[in-house]
Amino acid sequence: MRGSVFIVILFLIGCSSPSKDRIIVPKLHAGFYSDALNRINKELDSSPEDERLIDQKLFYCQQLEWPTTCISALDAYKEIHGMTNQLVEQYIAYYKRHERYQLLLELIARWGEEYDLGEKYMETYIDGLTRLGRNEAAKIELKEYLKVNQSQTTISFASKQYLRMKDTTLAAYNLGKLYKLDRGSDLMWDYGKILISLGYYELGFSVLDNYVIKHRDDFETQFVYAKLLERTNRNKKARNVLKLLVSEDTAAYLMADLFKKDLMWDSAGYVLNRVITSDSLARKPFWKLGRLYEDRGWFLSAIPYFEYLTELNPQDTLAKQRIDLIQRKIAYLQRLKFEENKIPTIELQPKKIEN
């Protein structure tokens, strides 16, 4: 019994005493890897061929997603060990991170067969081709790639590449296949716009529905959608979309144009006056109001808006030219009315018919 107690005491003493070989795991704080990389770079300045430092730098580079200075560590490691499977993948990650697509393509072409990069990095290779504008080569590779890959992910990738190449036909073809697989894809925004541009209005707006609903709080999406509706003479629906956006001047101007297009003059004027209330120094709403009254034929009501613009900016030659034009229109109408009043009235005498 006494022996057992002695052993336990020795065990406890051993556990409580510090060990010189204990591994201390550093506490990772914000910027830890950045600080560590800076420290390694300084050490490498004096020992550029230290393999331990190079390995450590590559580890930190990977954690930091390959900052610019990491190319030196990659080149140094290659100089010492030659190209390896892991190193070629690290080069690829670095080139992608910094959009060095020419070097990326050269790397895959040089080492692709030896390290079997073809299948794994085919999309990376095609993406590099399209980004460099080598569209014909990209189309050849895409055609072969799609022969054996028809998954949702692959079709989505192909659609993006054809969109970047501005090949509307092949983009629409692949987006049509994607539409059957995933109607909620964000690429449906592009598909819907292509269909509308080709004149397939009903299908195009049907495709856009899910995307527009999902992005109802995104101003740019809603504004472009309203412009598409306006372009296809769906003015009422476009105005309904713009009702929620009129706090933005660009949306208010489009709203006023839509009212004007449907000859709803008072509504157009109301929208533009709201813009003026929020910013009385802005030029555009005064110009548009002046043109609104001019197009309506209310010339005397139009002139004060252009005169105000000349007060804001005496060098505004366009406003001055508009005033002159309107005054000539007024003078012409007055002269026309005067000439009409000068025409003598012809008194017709009844002709007597003698029997």
C-alpha positions in Angstrom: 0.0 0.0 0.0 2.8 2.4 1.0 4.6 1.6 -2.3 1.5 2.5 -4.3 1.2 5.8 -2.6 4.9 6.6 -3.3 4.4 5.8 -7.0 1.4 8.2 -7.2 3.4 11.0 -5.5 6.2 10.5 -8.0 3.7 10.7 -10.9 2.2 13.9 -9.6 5.6 15.5 -9.1 6.6 14.5 -12.6 3.4 16.0 -14.0 3.8 19.3 -12.2 7.4 19.9 -13.1 8.1 21.9 -16.3 9.3 20.0 -19.3 12.0 21.4 -21.5 10.6 19.6 -24.5 7.1 20.7 -24.2 5.6 22.2 -27.4 4.1 25.6 -26.9 1.2 26.4 -29.3 1.1 30.1 -29.9 -2.1 32.0 -29.3 -3.3 33.1 -32.7 -4.5 36.7 -32.7 -5.6 39.0 -35.5 -2.6 39.6 -37.7 -0.6 36.7 -36.3 0.3 35.3 -39.7 1.0 38.7 -41.2 3.4 39.5 -38.3 5.0 36.1 -38.7 5.4 36.5 -42.4 7.1 39.9 -41.9 9.4 38.4 -39.4 10.3 35.5 -41.7 11.0 38.0 -44.6 13.5 39.9 -42.4 15.2 36.7 -41.5 15.4 35.6 -45.1 17.1 38.8 -46.1 20.2 37.6 -44.2 19.7 33.9 -44.9 17.9 33.6 -48.3 18.7 29.9 -48.8 17.6 28.7 -45.3 15.3 25.8 -46.2 13.6 25.9 -42.8 12.7 29.6 -43.3 11.5 29.0 -46.8 9.2 26.1 -45.7 7.9 28.2 -42.8 7.2 31.1 -45.2 5.3 28.9 -47.6 3.1 27.8 -44.7 2.3 31.3 -43.7 1.7 32.3 -47.3 -0.9 29.5 -47.6 -2.6 30.7 -44.5 -2.7 34.3 -45.8 -3.9 33.2 -49.3 -0.6 34.1 -51.1 0.4 37.7 -50.6 2.6 39.3 -53.3 5.9 38.6 -51.5 5.3 34.8 -51.6 6.6 34.4 -55.2 10.1 34.6 -53.8 9.5 31.6 -51.5 8.0 29.6 -54.3 10.9 30.3 -56.6 13.4 29.6 -53.9 11.8 26.2 -53.0 11.8 25.3 -56.7 15.4 26.2 -57.0 16.3 23.9 -54.2 13.9 20.9 -54.7 12.8 21.3 -58.3 9.1 21.3 -59.2 6.8 19.1 -57.1 3.1 18.2 -57.2 2.4 20.4 -54.1 4.5 23.2 -55.4 2.8 23.4 -58.8 -0.5 23.6 -57.0 0.8 26.4 -54.8 2.0 28.3 -57.9 -1.5 27.9 -59.4 -3.0 29.3 -56.3 -0.6 32.3 -56.3 -1.2 33.1 -60.0 -5.0 32.9 -59.6 -4.9 35.1 -56.5 -3.0 37.8 -58.4 -4.7 37.3 -61.8 -1.4 36.3 -63.5 -3.3 34.4 -66.2 -0.5 34.2 -68.8 1.9 32.7 -66.3 -0.9 30.4 -65.1 -1.5 29.0 -68.6 2.2 28.5 -69.2 2.5 26.6 -65.9 -0.3 24.3 -66.7 0.9 23.7 -70.3 4.4 23.0 -69.0 3.6 20.7 -66.1 0.1 19.5 -66.9 0.9 16.1 -68.3 3.6 15.3 -65.7 1.5 16.1 -62.7 -1.9 15.2 -64.3 -3.3 18.7 -64.0 -5.6 18.4 -67.0 -8.8 17.2 -65.4 -8.4 18.9 -62.1 -7.5 22.3 -63.5 -9.4 22.3 -66.8 -11.8 25.0 -65.6 -8.9 27.1 -64.4 -7.2 26.7 -67.7 -10.4 27.7 -69.7 -11.1 30.6 -67.4 -7.5 31.9 -68.0 -8.1 31.7 -71.7 -11.3 33.7 -71.7 -9.8 36.3 -69.3 -6.9 36.8 -71.7 -9.3 37.1 -74.6 -8.2 33.9 -76.3 -11.7 33.0 -77.2 -11.2 30.6 -80.1 -8.9 28.4 -78.0 -11.3 28.6 -75.1 -14.3 27.5 -77.2 -12.3 24.5 -78.4 -11.5 23.5 -74.9 -15.0 24.1 -73.7 -16.5 22.0 -76.4 -14.4 19.0 -75.5 -14.9 19.6 -71.7 -18.7 19.7 -72.1 -18.7 16.4 -74.0 -18.0 14.5 -70.8 -19.3 17.0 -68.2 -22.9 18.0 -68.1 -23.5 18.6 -64.5 -25.3 21.7 -63.2 -22.0 23.1 -61.9 -20.3 22.5 -65.3 -23.1 24.1 -67.3 -23.0 27.1 -65.0 -19.3 27.4 -65.5 -19.6 27.2 -69.3 -22.4 29.8 -69.3 -20.2 32.2 -67.5 -17.4 31.7 -69.9 -19.6 32.2 -73.0 -21.0 35.4 -71.4 -17.5 36.7 -70.8 -16.7 36.0 -74.5 -20.0 37.8 -75.4 -21.1 34.7 -77.4 -24.8 35.3 -77.0 -25.9 32.2 -79.0 -23.8 29.7 -77.0 -24.5 31.5 -73.7 -28.2 31.3 -74.3 -28.0 27.6 -75.3 -26.2 26.7 -72.0 -28.3 29.0 -69.9 -31.4 27.4 -71.3 -30.1 24.0 -70.0 -29.2 25.6 -66.7 -32.7 27.0 -66.4 -34.1 23.5 -66.5 -31.8 22.4 -63.7 -31.7 25.5 -61.4 -34.2 28.3 -62.0 -32.9 30.1 -58.9 -29.4 30.5 -60.3 -28.1 34.1 -60.4 -27.2 33.6 -64.0 -30.9 33.7 -64.8 -30.6 37.5 -64.7 -28.3 37.3 -67.7 -30.5 34.7 -69.4 -33.6 36.7 -69.0 -31.9 39.8 -70.5 -30.6 37.9 -73.4 -34.0 36.5 -74.2 -35.6 40.0 -74.0 -32.9 41.4 -76.3 -33.7 38.6 -78.8 -37.4 39.5 -78.7 -38.6 36.6 -76.5 -40.3 39.0 -74.1 -42.7 36.7 -72.3 -40.2 34.0 -71.7 -37.5 36.5 -70.8 -39.6 38.3 -68.1 -40.8 34.9 -66.8 -37.1 33.9 -66.4 -36.4 37.1 -64.5 -39.2 36.8 -62.0 -37.4 34.7 -59.4 -34.2 36.8 -59.6 -36.1 40.1 -59.3 -38.1 38.9 -56.3 -35.0 37.6 -54.6 -33.2 40.9 -55.1 -36.1 43.2 -54.3 -33.9 45.3 -52.1 -31.2 45.8 -54.6 -31.7 49.2 -56.3 -29.6 48.4 -59.4 -31.5 45.2 -60.2 -34.9 46.9 -59.8 -33.9 49.9 -61.8 -32.5 47.8 -64.7 -35.7 45.7 -64.6 -37.8 48.8 -64.8 -35.8 50.0 -67.8 -36.3 46.6 -69.5 -40.1 46.9 -68.9 -40.1 50.5 -70.3 -38.1 49.3 -73.4 -40.8 46.8 -74.1 -43.7 49.3 -73.5 -44.7 47.7 -70.2 -45.0 51.2 -68.8 -47.5 50.7 -66.1 -45.6 47.7 -64.6 -42.4 49.7 -64.9 -43.9 52.6 -62.9 -45.1 50.1 -60.2 -41.5 48.9 -59.8 -40.2 52.5 -59.7 -42.6 53.6 -57.0 -40.4 52.1 -54.4 -37.3 53.7 -55.9 -38.3 57.3 -56.5 -36.2 58.5 -53.5 -33.3 58.1 -55.9 -33.1 60.8 -58.6 -32.3 58.4 -61.5 -35.4 56.4 -60.7 -37.5 59.6 -60.4 -36.4 60.8 -63.8 -37.3 57.5 -65.4 -40.6 57.6 -63.7 -41.3 61.1 -65.0 -40.3 60.0 -68.5 -42.8 57.1 -68.3 -45.6 59.4 -67.3 -44.7 61.7 -70.1 -44.6 58.9 -72.6 -48.2 58.0 -71.6 -49.2 61.8 -71.8 -49.7 61.9 -68.0 -48.3 65.4 -67.8 -49.4 66.4 -64.3 -48.0 63.2 -62.8 -44.7 63.7 -64.6 -44.5 67.3 -63.3 -45.4 66.1 -59.7 -42.4 63.7 -59.7 -40.0 66.3 -61.0 -41.1 68.9 -58.6 -40.4 66.5 -55.7 -36.9 66.2 -57.0 -36.6 70.0 -57.0 -37.9 70.2 -53.5 -35.0 67.9 -52.3 -32.4 69.7 -54.3 -33.2 73.2 -55.8 -29.7 73.6 -57.2 -29.7 70.5 -59.4 -29.9 71.3 -63.1 -31.5 68.2 -64.5 -35.0 68.4 -62.9 -35.4 72.1 -64.0 -34.3 71.2 -67.5 -36.7 68.2 -67.7 -39.6 70.3 -66.3 -38.9 73.0 -68.9 -38.9 70.4 -71.7 -42.1 68.8 -70.2 -44.0 72.1 -70.5 -42.5 72.8 -73.9 -43.6 69.4 -75.3 -47.0 69.9 -73.8 -47.3 73.2 -75.6 -47.3 75.4 -72.5 -44.5 77.6 -73.7 -45.0 80.5 -71.3 -44.8 78.0 -68.4 -41.6 76.4 -69.8 -39.5 79.6 -70.1 -39.1 80.3 -66.3 -37.3 76.9 -65.8 -34.7 77.7 -68.4 -34.3 81.2 -67.2 -33.6 79.8 -63.7 -30.9 77.6 -65.2 -29.2 80.7 -66.7 -29.3 82.3 -63.3 -27.6 79.3 -61.8 -25.0 79.3 -64.5 -24.8 82.3 -66.9 -22.6 80.1 -69.2 -25.4 77.6 -69.8 -25.7 78.1 -73.5 -28.1 75.1 -73.9 -30.7 76.8 -71.7 -30.2 80.1 -73.5 -30.7 78.3 -76.9 -33.9 76.7 -75.5 -35.3 80.1 -74.4 -34.6 81.5 -77.9 -36.3 78.5 -79.6 -39.4 78.7 -77.4 -39.7 82.4 -78.0 -39.5 81.8 -81.8 -42.3 79.2 -81.4 -44.4 81.7 -79.4 -43.8 84.4 -82.1 -44.7 82.0 -84.9 -47.9 81.0 -83.2 -48.8 84.6 -82.5 -48.1 85.5 -86.2 -50.1 82.5 -87.3 -53.1 83.6 -85.2 -52.7 87.2 -86.4 -52.8 86.1 -90.1 -55.8 84.0 -89.4 -57.7 87.0 -88.0 -56.7 89.1 -91.1 -58.5 86.8 -93.6 -61.7 88.7 -94.7 -65.0 87.0 -94.3 -66.6 86.2 -97.6 -70.3 87.1 -97.7 -72.1 84.7 -100.1 -75.2 86.2 -101.8 -77.9 83.7 -102.6 -78.2 83.1 -106.3 -81.7 83.8 -107.7 -82.9 81.2 -110.1 -85.4 82.6 -112.6 -87.9 80.2 -113.9 
